[in-house]
Amino acid sequence: SWDRVELELTPGRTVFVGSNGFGKTNLVEALWYSATLGSHRVASDAPLIRVGAERAVVSSIVVNEGRELAIDLDITSGRANKARLNRSPVRSAREILGVLRAVLFAPEDLALVRGDPSERRRYLDELATTRRPRIAG
């Protein structure tokens, strides 16, 4: 829903509050995509692109262990996405995983408590990969 938005977040918890349809989920999704290179909501990238646009661009500057790192993502429906770390193209997703550390708990994650143990294992795998990107499959 956002044509362009700039946020400056401080360390710690961040809570977005607003009316339905305001774009809170879009903000969370952009941050999550920067952290994991994937959506927590949809399997395809097409729904992530604004209606009428050819692509979506997500740029993040992250301070990680005292170092400032720039993540630039170019998401294009039906084509390979492009990612850059500090303006250099990345060859593997592992180069970006772990730069922005985030934890997301969405309504669909209630399956972790109520659902099949395979969902808990999947979630723990995602957490482990975020903490130690080298173990990513």
C-alpha positions in Angstrom: 0.0 0.0 0.0 3.0 2.3 0.4 4.4 4.1 -2.6 7.4 5.2 -0.5 8.1 5.2 3.2 11.1 5.9 5.4 11.4 4.6 9.0 14.0 5.0 11.6 13.7 2.3 14.2 15.6 2.1 17.4 16.9 -1.1 19.0 14.4 -3.2 20.9 10.7 -3.8 20.3 8.8 -2.0 17.7 5.0 -1.8 17.6 3.0 -0.5 14.7 -0.5 0.8 15.6 -3.1 2.1 13.1 -6.5 1.5 11.6 -7.3 -1.5 9.4 -5.9 -1.0 5.9 -3.3 1.6 7.0 -0.3 -0.5 5.9 1.1 -1.9 9.1 1.4 -5.4 7.6 3.2 -4.0 4.6 5.8 -2.4 6.9 6.3 -5.6 8.8 6.5 -7.6 5.6 9.2 -5.3 4.1 11.3 -5.7 7.3 10.7 -9.5 7.4 11.7 -9.8 3.7 14.9 -7.9 4.4 15.7 -10.3 7.3 14.7 -13.6 5.7 14.3 -13.0 1.9 10.8 -14.4 2.1 7.3 -13.5 3.0 5.5 -14.7 6.1 2.2 -14.4 4.3 2.5 -15.5 0.7 4.5 -18.1 -1.3 4.8 -16.0 -4.5 6.4 -12.5 -4.7 3.7 -11.2 -7.0 1.3 -10.1 -4.1 4.2 -8.0 -2.6 4.3 -5.7 -5.6 2.0 -2.7 -5.6 -0.8 -2.9 -8.1 0.3 -1.3 -11.3 4.0 -1.4 -10.5 6.6 -3.6 -12.2 8.6 -4.2 -9.1 9.0 -3.5 -5.4 12.2 -2.1 -3.9 13.1 -2.5 -0.3 16.2 -0.8 1.1 17.4 -1.1 4.7 20.3 0.2 6.6 21.1 -2.0 9.5 23.6 -1.4 12.3 24.8 -4.9 13.3 27.5 -5.3 15.9 28.6 -1.7 15.3 28.8 -2.0 11.6 26.4 -0.2 9.2 25.2 -2.5 6.4 23.0 -1.7 3.5 20.5 -4.3 2.2 18.9 -3.5 -1.2 16.2 -5.8 -2.6 14.7 -5.6 -6.0 11.5 -7.8 -6.2 10.2 -8.5 -9.6 7.2 -10.8 -10.3 8.0 -13.7 -12.6 11.8 -12.9 -12.7 14.7 -13.6 -10.4 14.9 -11.1 -7.5 18.1 -9.2 -7.0 19.8 -8.5 -3.7 22.8 -6.4 -2.8 24.7 -6.0 0.4 26.6 -2.8 0.7 26.0 -2.2 -3.1 27.6 -5.5 -4.1 25.4 -8.2 -5.6 25.0 -11.3 -3.4 25.7 -14.7 -4.8 23.9 -16.6 -2.0 21.0 -15.7 0.3 23.3 -16.8 3.2 25.2 -13.5 2.7 22.1 -11.5 3.8 20.6 -13.9 6.3 21.4 -12.8 9.8 22.3 -9.2 8.9 18.9 -8.0 10.1 17.7 -10.1 13.0 14.0 -10.1 13.5 11.4 -12.2 15.2 7.8 -12.2 13.9 4.8 -13.7 15.5 1.8 -13.5 13.3 -1.8 -14.8 13.9 -1.0 -17.8 11.7 1.8 -18.8 14.0 -0.8 -19.9 16.6 -0.3 -23.3 14.8 2.9 -23.4 16.8 0.9 -23.9 19.9 -2.1 -25.7 18.6 -0.9 -27.5 15.6 1.3 -30.2 14.3 4.8 -30.7 15.7 6.2 -30.2 12.2 5.2 -26.5 12.4 7.2 -26.1 15.6 10.2 -27.7 13.9 9.9 -25.4 10.9 9.7 -22.3 13.1 12.7 -23.5 15.2 14.6 -24.1 11.9 13.9 -20.6 10.8 15.1 -19.1 14.1 18.3 -21.2 14.0 19.0 -20.1 10.4 18.5 -16.4 11.4 20.9 -16.8 14.3 23.5 -18.9 12.3 23.0 -18.4 8.6 25.7 -20.9 7.7 23.4 -23.8 8.7 20.8 -22.8 6.1 20.0 -25.6 3.7 
